[in-house]
Amino acid sequence: MKADCFREIPVTREPVFETPDDEKAYWQANPDVASCGLPAAQHYREHGRHEGRLQAINQEQVAELRERKLRKIAFREQPVTPRHHGAAANFITDAIRQEFHIPPFPPISAHNYGGYISGLQKEHPDWMFLDVGAGLRDTVSDSMVNADIFDALSTDVVCVGEKLPFEDAQFDFVLCAATLEHTKRPWEVAAEICRVLKPGGIVRIDYPFLQPVHGYPSHYFNATPEGSISLFEKWCELRYSIVEKHFHPVHSLRWMLKEWKNGLPNAAGDRFGGMTVNDFLSGDISHLLMQDVCTDLDPAVEKVICSGTTLEAVKKSGDHYYASEREERLAEVAQQRARDIDTIRSSTSWKITAPLRAAIAAMRAIRSRKH
């Protein structure tokens, strides 16, 4: 269905507590603190302003827009919970929630689209876009389907990236920004993204490399530029792989140093802040490791910015399957079919009809020799 024009609706705004509806709108946008027991205005004054909390707006229009979008999309399965008009479609079962360690209110990112993505939507109003790991967007459009593990105000489809619920070749453009590091199996997410992308469609991936641990709600795999390419090169022709300004090394270096300083006691933190770049580059590392700016670092912060970790584990007993979840599902299907065949072959009707099948096989063999 071709859209006549691009339509975009704001979803959130800064709280302004002037009408009775503002109380409800604040808790809609901030469900993780809805049970705090404070009036919305008080929570915003004491906590929300500092935390950058928002409130919901235009929810009826957003619901109608969501309904029209979801009617355009073909799904390969039904939602796991009943969906009322205008609500997001939920495809996360309790088993998935447990497997992927999804809390009731996971931390969720809230960023605007840059000019490039917004421009593409306006330039191609007949395209269907998919945002995998969309988080909370402050606007929604009639061409962008927002998928996330949490039912935020802007979410259209609640699912995990490893199991997108859409039929094949649904989207002209798929965006996955700063999300793959939070997926448990990014190689499966990449395969799913390419599966739902139309032939000739475009995929755009923002994948962090040297960034500290940051959980939304978990953080699994960062990737080098080559690692990011390797996930998609089987199905896509590479246009480019570049370092945008938001991925400049200055962001990673400043982030790590700030985490380090904040993870030290006050006195050690002050000494750390007074060190120069040359103190790090020219000093002996073994000597540096014995100073309080290293020894007094909070162990939790150490894990956030460490160079690496060492793992040792003991294998569990029992039979295991060593492959991806998709391959494991295919193997289970094959095993079930084999069991079905064995059941049929052991049945009385199969044994009774054995001479007939043998005669048919003999006739086919004779015909094949004649030809």
C-alpha positions in Angstrom: 0.0 0.0 0.0 1.6 3.3 -1.1 1.4 6.2 1.3 0.4 9.6 0.0 2.6 11.5 2.3 4.8 11.1 5.4 3.2 11.5 8.8 4.9 11.9 12.1 3.4 12.3 15.6 5.2 13.4 18.8 5.0 10.7 21.6 6.6 12.5 24.6 7.4 15.9 26.0 8.9 17.4 29.1 6.4 17.2 32.0 4.3 20.2 32.6 1.9 19.6 35.5 -1.1 21.8 34.8 -4.0 19.4 34.1 -5.3 16.2 35.8 -4.2 14.2 32.7 -0.6 15.1 33.4 -0.4 12.6 36.4 -1.4 9.7 34.2 0.8 10.8 31.3 3.8 10.9 33.6 3.3 7.3 34.8 2.6 6.2 31.2 6.1 7.4 30.2 7.8 6.2 33.4 6.2 2.8 34.3 9.3 1.7 36.2 8.6 4.3 39.0 4.8 4.2 38.9 4.6 2.4 42.2 6.8 4.8 44.1 3.9 6.3 46.1 4.7 9.9 45.2 2.5 12.3 43.3 3.9 12.7 39.7 4.8 16.4 40.3 6.7 15.6 43.4 8.6 12.7 41.8 9.6 14.9 38.9 10.8 17.7 41.2 12.8 15.3 43.4 14.0 12.8 40.9 12.5 13.0 37.4 14.0 16.4 36.3 17.5 15.2 37.1 16.9 11.8 35.4 15.4 13.5 32.3 11.9 11.9 32.7 9.2 12.6 30.1 5.4 12.4 29.9 3.2 10.9 27.3 1.2 12.9 24.7 -1.0 12.1 21.7 -1.6 8.5 22.8 -4.9 8.1 20.9 -3.3 9.3 17.7 -0.3 7.1 18.2 -2.6 4.1 18.8 -4.5 4.7 15.5 -1.2 5.1 13.6 0.1 1.9 15.1 -3.1 0.1 14.1 -2.7 1.2 10.5 1.0 0.2 10.4 0.4 -3.3 11.8 -2.3 -4.0 9.3 0.3 -3.5 6.5 2.6 -6.1 8.0 2.4 -9.9 7.5 3.3 -11.9 10.6 4.3 -15.5 10.6 2.9 -16.2 14.0 0.2 -14.9 16.3 0.9 -12.6 19.3 1.3 -14.6 22.6 -1.2 -12.3 24.4 -4.5 -10.9 23.2 -4.0 -7.5 21.5 -6.6 -4.7 21.8 -7.1 -2.0 19.2 -4.1 0.3 18.9 -1.9 -1.7 21.3 1.5 -3.2 20.5 1.7 -6.8 19.3 3.5 -8.9 22.0 5.6 -11.9 20.9 7.6 -12.5 24.1 6.6 -15.6 26.1 7.5 -16.2 29.7 10.1 -18.7 28.4 11.7 -16.0 26.2 11.6 -13.5 29.1 13.5 -16.0 31.3 16.0 -17.1 28.6 16.9 -13.5 27.7 16.8 -12.2 31.3 14.3 -9.5 30.5 13.1 -7.7 33.7 9.6 -6.2 33.9 10.9 -2.7 33.3 14.3 -2.9 31.6 16.5 0.2 31.1 15.5 1.6 27.8 17.4 4.0 25.5 15.7 7.2 24.4 17.2 8.9 21.3 16.0 10.9 18.3 16.5 9.8 14.8 19.2 11.7 13.0 18.6 13.7 9.9 19.5 10.8 7.6 16.8 8.4 8.8 14.2 11.1 9.1 15.1 12.3 5.6 14.8 8.8 4.1 11.3 8.4 5.5 10.2 11.7 4.0 11.9 10.9 0.7 10.4 7.4 0.5 6.9 7.5 2.0 6.0 4.3 0.2 8.8 2.3 2.0 8.3 0.3 5.1 11.0 0.7 7.7 11.8 -1.5 10.7 13.7 -0.3 13.8 15.1 -3.3 15.7 15.8 -2.3 19.3 14.1 1.0 18.9 13.8 1.9 22.5 11.7 5.0 23.3 11.4 7.3 20.3 10.0 10.8 20.9 8.1 10.6 17.6 6.5 7.8 15.6 5.8 7.7 11.9 3.4 5.8 9.6 6.3 4.0 7.9 8.6 3.0 10.8 7.7 -0.2 12.7 9.4 0.0 16.2 10.4 -3.3 17.7 11.8 -3.7 21.2 11.8 -6.1 24.2 9.8 -3.6 26.2 6.4 -2.1 25.4 7.4 1.6 25.5 5.1 4.4 24.3 6.5 4.2 20.8 6.8 0.4 20.6 4.7 -1.4 17.9 6.0 -4.9 18.2 7.4 -6.5 21.4 9.9 -9.2 20.5 13.5 -10.3 20.7 15.8 -9.7 17.7 16.7 -13.4 17.6 13.1 -14.3 16.6 11.5 -11.5 14.6 7.8 -12.4 14.1 7.5 -11.0 10.6 7.1 -12.9 7.3 10.1 -12.9 4.9 10.9 -9.8 2.8 8.6 -7.4 4.6 10.8 -4.2 4.8 12.6 -1.8 2.5 14.9 -0.5 5.2 16.0 -2.1 8.5 17.7 0.0 11.2 19.5 -1.5 14.2 21.3 1.2 16.2 23.4 0.5 19.3 21.4 -2.7 19.9 23.4 -5.7 18.7 25.7 -5.5 21.7 22.7 -6.1 23.9 21.5 -9.2 22.1 22.4 -12.7 23.3 23.1 -14.1 19.8 23.8 -11.2 17.4 24.6 -13.6 14.6 21.0 -14.8 14.8 19.7 -11.3 14.9 21.6 -10.4 11.8 20.2 -13.4 10.0 16.6 -12.4 11.1 17.2 -8.8 9.9 18.3 -10.0 6.5 15.4 -12.5 6.3 12.7 -9.8 6.8 14.5 -7.4 4.4 13.2 -7.2 0.9 15.7 -8.1 -1.9 17.4 -4.8 -2.8 16.4 -3.4 0.6 18.9 -1.5 2.9 20.2 -2.5 6.3 21.9 0.1 8.5 23.8 -1.0 11.6 25.4 1.0 14.4 27.5 -1.5 16.4 29.8 -0.3 19.2 33.4 -1.5 19.6 35.4 0.1 22.4 32.5 1.0 24.7 32.2 0.1 28.4 29.6 -2.3 29.7 26.1 -0.7 29.6 23.1 -2.9 30.1 19.8 -2.5 28.3 19.1 -4.7 30.1 22.2 -6.8 29.4 25.4 -6.3 27.4 26.9 -9.3 25.6 29.1 -8.6 22.5 30.9 -5.6 21.1 32.3 -5.9 17.6 35.2 -4.7 15.6 34.4 -3.1 12.2 35.3 -6.4 10.5 33.2 -8.3 13.0 30.2 -6.2 12.2 30.7 -6.8 8.5 31.0 -10.5 9.0 27.5 -10.7 10.4 25.9 -9.4 7.2 28.3 -10.2 4.3 26.6 -13.6 3.6 23.3 -11.9 2.6 24.3 -8.3 1.7 26.6 -6.3 -0.5 28.6 -3.8 1.6 28.1 -0.2 0.7 30.5 1.2 3.3 31.7 0.8 6.9 32.7 4.1 8.5 33.3 5.8 11.8 30.6 8.3 12.3 31.1 11.3 14.8 29.1 9.6 17.5 31.6 6.7 17.3 34.8 8.8 17.4 37.4 7.5 19.8 37.0 10.6 22.0 33.6 9.2 23.2 35.1 5.8 24.3 38.2 7.4 26.0 36.2 10.0 27.9 33.6 7.4 28.9 36.2 5.0 30.3 38.1 7.7 32.1 35.0 9.1 33.7 33.9 5.6 34.8 37.4 5.1 36.3 37.4 8.4 38.2 33.9 7.9 39.5 34.8 4.4 40.7 37.6 5.6 43.0 37.4 7.0 46.6 37.6 10.8 46.7 41.3 11.2 47.3 42.3 8.6 44.8 39.8 10.1 42.3 41.4 13.5 42.7 44.9 12.1 42.1 43.5 10.3 39.0 42.0 13.5 37.7 45.4 15.3 38.1 47.3 12.7 36.0 48.3 13.7 32.5 48.1 11.6 29.3 51.9 11.2 29.4 51.6 9.8 33.0 49.7 6.9 31.4 51.7 6.5 28.2 55.3 6.8 29.7 54.9 5.3 33.1 55.7 1.7 33.9 52.5 -0.3 33.9 53.6 -2.6 36.8 54.3 0.4 38.9 51.0 2.1 37.9 49.1 -1.1 38.9 50.3 -0.8 42.5 49.1 2.8 42.9 45.8 3.6 44.6 44.3 4.9 41.3 44.4 1.2 40.3 44.2 -0.8 43.5 41.3 1.2 45.0 39.1 1.0 41.9 35.6 -0.3 42.7 35.5 -4.0 41.4 32.1 -3.4 39.8 33.5 -0.5 37.8 36.6 -2.6 37.0 34.3 -5.0 35.2 32.6 -2.1 33.2 35.9 -0.8 31.7 38.2 -3.8 31.9 40.4 -4.9 29.0 39.1 -8.4 29.3 37.9 -11.2 31.7 39.1 -14.7 32.4 36.5 -17.5 32.6 36.8 -21.0 33.9 33.8 -23.4 34.0 32.9 -27.0 34.4 30.8 -28.8 31.8 27.4 -30.0 32.8 26.5 -33.6 32.6 24.0 -35.0 30.1 23.5 -34.7 26.4 23.9 -31.3 24.7 23.4 -29.9 21.2 26.2 -27.8 19.9 24.7 -25.4 17.3 22.6 -22.3 17.0 19.0 -22.2 18.4 17.7 -22.3 14.8 19.7 -25.4 14.0 18.6 -27.0 17.2 14.9 -26.4 16.3 15.4 -27.9 12.9 17.1 -30.9 14.5 14.2 -31.3 16.9 11.7 -31.2 13.9 13.8 -33.8 12.1 13.9 -36.1 15.1 10.1 -35.8 15.6 9.5 -36.7 12.0 11.8 -39.7 12.3 9.8 -40.8 15.4 6.6 -40.3 13.4 7.9 -42.5 10.6 9.0 -45.2 13.1 5.5 -45.1 14.6 3.9 -45.5 11.2 6.2 -48.4 10.2 5.5 -50.3 13.4 1.7 -50.0 12.9 -0.5 -52.9 11.9 -1.8 -51.1 8.8 1.8 -50.5 7.6 2.6 -54.2 7.9 -0.6 -55.3 6.1 0.0 -53.0 3.2 3.7 -54.1 2.8 3.0 -56.5 -0.1 1.1 -53.8 -2.0 4.0 -51.3 -1.6 6.5 -53.9 -2.7 4.4 -54.6 -5.9 4.2 -50.9 -6.7 7.9 -50.5 -6.2 8.5 -53.5 -8.6 6.2 -52.0 -11.2 8.1 -48.7 -11.1 11.4 -50.4 -11.4 10.1 -52.2 -14.6 8.9 -49.0 -16.1 12.1 -47.2 -15.4 14.1 -50.0 -17.2 11.8 -49.7 -20.2 12.4 -46.0 -20.5 
